[in-house]
Amino acid sequence: MPSTLASKVEAMESVTALLNGTPLKRSVNSLEAKQPTFEELYTKEVVCILVGPEKKEFRIHKGLLCHESPYFRAALTGGFGEAHEGQVELPEDNTYEFGVFYKWIYTSKIFRDDISSAVKIAKLYIFADKRTIPNLKNLCINTLRDICTSESKNCDPALEFIYENTLPGSALRKFALDSSVWNPDLLHKQLKLYPLWYPREFLLHLAVALIEGSKTRKKEDAPYLKDICQYHDHSAGKDDRTCTK
């Protein structure tokens, strides 16, 4: 269930959009078009973010946080109590992902020790999506791409988590699907070894993608035209009546 603050923020953004006569957007375009100054980012005002049920405290420059996240900008500059108190509580969030975000917001980097697996990157992406931090989401996608290309891996170990925590049309779902389709040897190996990794919805998407890809192949190269015997049962020996080209 969404937190009270999340509901407040979404309601405020919707009202603001309606008053301005513009559609509500949750994308990089919803960030400020004007490049902020150093003084605007690193204001003297520091806000407190309390994360998780244990309320672990993270102190962040308000200008920097509001610049990177429309979610926090709405919470900390609107008419809510959070704006007056300079404090936001995120009881549903995980301190690990927020800690990675905390490092990123001051360094513009995510460190390999913090995202050592596709699952961890996927979790960070979901956090960034939930809190509307588009630049961090994009860096997560780029990191997954680098892992897939340089280490011959894909997103398959994280598929169950990805499909449980994203909606149809998610960019993360699309990337995960493409990373499997375009690495068929690894996909084949992992499907046999780890069948429980693969949600039913992903397998349906995979089937459609493979069918669409087959449209570029020549029909005369179909394996059943090259060697029909690979589909036969030869336990009683070959039969010239059926084993013909």
C-alpha positions as CSV (number, residue, x, y, z in Angstrom):
1,M,0.0,0.0,0.0
2,P,1.4,3.5,-0.8
3,S,2.4,5.7,2.1
4,T,0.4,8.7,3.3
5,L,3.1,11.0,2.0
6,A,3.2,9.3,-1.4
7,S,-0.5,9.8,-1.7
8,K,-0.2,13.5,-0.7
9,V,2.6,14.0,-3.2
10,E,0.6,12.4,-6.1
11,A,-2.5,14.4,-5.2
12,M,-0.5,17.7,-5.1
13,E,1.1,16.9,-8.5
14,S,-2.3,16.1,-10.0
15,V,-3.9,19.3,-8.7
16,T,-0.9,21.4,-9.9
17,A,-1.1,19.9,-13.3
18,L,-4.8,20.5,-13.6
19,L,-4.5,24.1,-12.5
20,N,-1.8,24.7,-15.0
21,G,-3.8,23.0,-17.7
22,T,-1.0,20.5,-18.4
23,P,-0.9,16.7,-18.1
24,L,0.8,15.1,-15.2
25,K,4.3,13.9,-16.2
26,R,6.7,11.6,-14.3
27,S,9.8,11.8,-16.5
28,V,13.1,13.5,-16.9
29,N,11.2,16.3,-18.6
30,S,9.4,17.1,-15.3
31,L,12.7,18.2,-13.8
32,E,13.8,21.9,-14.0
33,A,14.7,23.0,-17.5
34,K,17.1,25.6,-16.1
35,Q,20.4,24.3,-14.9
36,P,20.6,25.1,-11.2
37,T,23.5,26.9,-9.7
38,F,25.9,25.5,-7.1
39,E,24.3,27.7,-4.5
40,E,20.9,26.4,-5.3
41,L,21.9,22.8,-5.1
42,Y,24.0,23.0,-2.0
43,T,21.9,25.4,0.1
44,K,22.5,25.8,3.7
45,E,19.2,24.0,4.3
46,V,19.6,20.3,5.0
47,V,16.6,18.0,5.3
48,C,16.3,14.7,7.2
49,I,15.0,11.6,5.5
50,L,14.0,8.8,7.9
51,V,14.1,5.5,6.1
52,G,12.6,2.1,6.9
53,P,10.8,1.0,10.0
54,E,13.9,1.6,12.0
55,K,13.9,5.3,10.8
56,K,17.5,5.4,9.9
57,E,18.5,9.0,9.4
58,F,20.0,10.5,6.1
59,R,20.7,14.2,6.0
60,I,20.8,15.7,2.5
61,H,21.0,19.1,1.0
62,K,17.4,20.2,0.2
63,G,18.3,21.8,-3.1
64,L,20.1,18.8,-4.4
65,L,17.4,16.4,-3.4
66,C,14.6,18.5,-4.9
67,H,16.5,18.9,-8.2
68,E,16.9,15.1,-8.7
69,S,13.4,14.1,-7.5
70,P,10.0,15.6,-8.3
71,Y,8.7,13.4,-5.5
72,F,10.9,15.0,-2.9
73,R,10.5,18.4,-4.4
74,A,6.7,18.2,-4.1
75,A,7.0,16.9,-0.5
76,L,9.5,19.5,0.7
77,T,8.3,22.7,-1.1
78,G,4.6,22.3,-0.9
79,G,2.1,23.0,1.9
80,F,2.6,19.7,3.7
81,G,4.0,19.3,7.2
82,E,7.1,17.7,5.8
83,A,8.0,21.0,4.1
84,H,7.7,23.0,7.3
85,E,9.5,20.4,9.4
86,G,12.3,19.6,6.8
87,Q,11.7,15.9,7.4
88,V,10.3,13.1,5.3
89,E,9.6,9.6,6.6
90,L,9.8,6.6,4.2
91,P,8.9,3.6,6.4
92,E,8.3,1.3,3.4
93,D,11.7,1.9,1.8
94,N,14.8,-0.2,2.3
95,T,17.8,1.5,3.9
96,Y,20.2,-0.4,1.6
97,E,18.8,1.1,-1.6
98,F,18.5,4.5,-0.1
99,G,22.1,4.3,1.0
100,V,23.1,3.6,-2.6
101,F,21.0,6.6,-3.7
102,Y,22.6,8.7,-1.0
103,K,26.1,8.0,-2.3
104,W,24.9,8.5,-5.9
105,I,23.3,11.9,-5.2
106,Y,26.7,13.3,-4.1
107,T,29.0,11.4,-6.5
108,S,26.8,10.7,-9.6
109,K,28.1,7.2,-9.4
110,I,26.9,3.8,-8.2
111,F,29.7,1.6,-7.0
112,R,30.2,-2.0,-8.0
113,D,30.3,-3.3,-4.5
114,D,26.8,-1.9,-3.9
115,I,25.2,-3.4,-7.0
116,S,27.0,-6.7,-7.4
117,S,24.0,-8.5,-9.0
118,A,21.2,-7.9,-11.4
119,V,18.7,-8.3,-8.5
120,K,20.4,-5.4,-6.6
121,I,20.3,-3.2,-9.6
122,A,16.7,-4.0,-10.2
123,K,15.8,-3.2,-6.6
124,L,17.6,0.2,-7.0
125,Y,15.8,0.9,-10.2
126,I,12.4,0.1,-8.5
127,F,13.3,2.5,-5.7
128,A,14.2,5.2,-8.1
129,D,11.0,4.7,-10.1
130,K,8.9,4.8,-6.9
131,R,10.6,8.1,-5.8
132,T,10.7,9.5,-9.3
133,I,14.5,9.8,-9.7
134,P,14.9,9.5,-13.5
135,N,18.6,10.0,-13.7
136,L,19.3,7.2,-11.3
137,K,16.9,4.9,-13.2
138,N,18.8,5.6,-16.4
139,L,22.1,4.9,-14.7
140,C,20.7,1.5,-13.5
141,I,19.7,0.6,-17.1
142,N,23.2,1.6,-18.4
143,T,24.8,-0.5,-15.7
144,L,22.7,-3.5,-16.6
145,R,23.7,-3.0,-20.3
146,D,27.4,-2.9,-19.4
147,I,27.1,-6.1,-17.4
148,C,25.2,-7.8,-20.2
149,T,27.8,-6.8,-22.8
150,S,31.0,-7.1,-20.9
151,E,30.3,-10.1,-18.7
152,S,28.0,-12.1,-20.9
153,K,25.2,-12.0,-18.4
154,N,21.5,-11.1,-18.6
155,C,18.7,-10.0,-16.2
156,D,17.2,-13.5,-15.8
157,P,18.1,-14.0,-12.1
158,A,16.1,-10.8,-11.3
159,L,13.1,-11.6,-13.6
160,E,10.7,-12.7,-10.8
161,F,11.4,-9.5,-8.8
162,I,11.2,-7.3,-11.9
163,Y,7.8,-8.7,-13.0
164,E,6.4,-8.6,-9.4
165,N,7.3,-4.9,-9.0
166,T,6.7,-3.3,-12.4
167,L,3.8,-2.7,-14.7
168,P,3.3,-3.8,-18.3
169,G,5.2,-1.4,-20.5
170,S,8.0,-0.9,-18.0
171,A,11.4,0.0,-19.5
172,L,13.0,-2.4,-17.1
173,R,10.8,-5.3,-18.3
174,K,11.7,-4.4,-21.9
175,F,15.4,-4.4,-21.2
176,A,15.2,-7.7,-19.3
177,L,13.4,-9.3,-22.2
178,D,15.8,-7.9,-24.8
179,S,18.9,-9.0,-22.7
180,S,17.5,-12.6,-22.9
181,V,16.4,-12.6,-26.5
182,W,19.7,-11.3,-27.8
183,N,21.8,-13.8,-25.8
184,P,20.1,-17.0,-26.8
185,D,22.9,-19.4,-25.8
186,L,22.9,-18.1,-22.2
187,L,19.1,-18.1,-22.2
188,H,18.9,-21.7,-23.3
189,K,21.4,-22.7,-20.7
190,Q,19.6,-20.9,-17.9
191,L,16.1,-22.0,-18.9
192,K,17.3,-25.6,-18.4
193,L,19.2,-25.0,-15.2
194,Y,16.9,-22.5,-13.4
195,P,13.3,-22.8,-14.8
196,L,11.8,-21.2,-11.7
197,W,13.5,-17.9,-12.5
198,Y,11.0,-17.3,-15.3
199,P,7.6,-15.9,-14.6
200,R,4.8,-17.0,-16.9
201,E,4.2,-13.5,-18.2
202,F,7.9,-13.2,-19.2
203,L,7.7,-16.5,-21.0
204,L,4.7,-15.2,-23.0
205,H,6.6,-12.1,-23.9
206,L,9.7,-14.2,-24.8
207,A,7.6,-16.3,-27.2
208,V,6.2,-13.3,-28.9
209,A,9.7,-11.8,-29.3
210,L,11.1,-15.0,-30.7
211,I,8.2,-15.3,-33.2
212,E,8.7,-11.7,-34.3
213,G,12.4,-12.3,-34.7
214,S,11.8,-15.3,-36.8
215,K,10.1,-13.1,-39.4
216,T,13.6,-12.1,-40.6
217,R,14.6,-15.7,-41.2
218,K,14.2,-17.4,-44.5
219,K,11.6,-20.2,-44.6
220,E,13.8,-22.5,-46.6
221,D,16.3,-22.5,-43.7
222,A,13.8,-23.9,-41.3
223,P,15.4,-26.9,-39.4
224,Y,12.5,-29.2,-40.2
225,L,13.2,-28.7,-43.9
226,K,16.9,-29.3,-43.5
227,D,16.7,-32.5,-41.5
228,I,13.3,-33.9,-40.7
229,C,14.9,-36.8,-38.8
230,Q,15.7,-34.7,-35.8
231,Y,11.9,-34.8,-35.0
232,H,11.7,-38.6,-35.6
233,D,11.8,-41.5,-33.2
234,H,14.5,-43.8,-34.6
235,S,14.4,-46.3,-31.8
236,A,13.3,-49.0,-34.3
237,G,15.7,-47.8,-37.0
238,K,15.2,-45.5,-40.0
239,D,12.5,-46.0,-42.5
240,D,12.9,-44.8,-46.1
241,R,9.2,-44.1,-46.4
242,T,9.4,-41.3,-43.8
243,C,13.1,-40.5,-43.6
244,T,13.3,-38.7,-46.9
245,K,14.2,-35.1,-47.7
